[in-house]
Amino acid sequence: MRIIGLDYGSKTVGCAISDPLGLTAQPLETIERKEENKLRRTLARIGEIIAEYGVERIVLGFPKNMNNTLGERAASTLAFQEQLERRTGLPVILWDERLTTVSAERVLQESGVRREHRKEYIDRIAAAMILQGYLDRLGMETEKEDGRQDRI
């Protein structure tokens, strides 16, 4: 089962895709948005990716504040979630995305990507981190159900 991960922002949407077994997330692309309130092209491109990869589930980064409250970006993300569900007919799981952009920036910096080039990669790396967190949780739940949890 393929799963798409999305990092929804006011100007871009980072996209990542899982492998067919649902074990790893790979950065895919960054969708540029011309205007914050216009999502037609963004939703159309996400629909194309879903069809191309046979996606069955969407994981959407949910921007909570550090004190666990919800702000303006969270409200915008909830509206986007509704639009995605209506447009695709797929379940959209919200996933806490706190600090993913900071982590993505650090990964790119440590990888030697020059500052002026990081912008083109950061959103898709953040989407992969969101998706990988979800996939790891799924894997842990499966292990618990199967009674295969390793003891350290």
HELIX and SHEET records of a PDB file:
HELIX    1   1 ARG A   40  TYR A   53  1                                  14    
HELIX    2   2 GLU A   72  THR A   88  1                                  17    
HELIX    3   3 THR A  100  GLU A  110  1                                  11    
HELIX    4   4 ARG A  115  ASP A  146  1                                  32    
SHEET    1   A 5 ALA A  25  GLU A  32  0                                        
SHEET    2   A 5 THR A  12  SER A  18 -1                                        
SHEET    3   A 5 ARG A   2  TYR A   8 -1                                        
SHEET    4   A 5 VAL A  55  PHE A  62  1                                        
SHEET    5   A 5 VAL A  92  ASP A  96  1                                        
END                                                                             
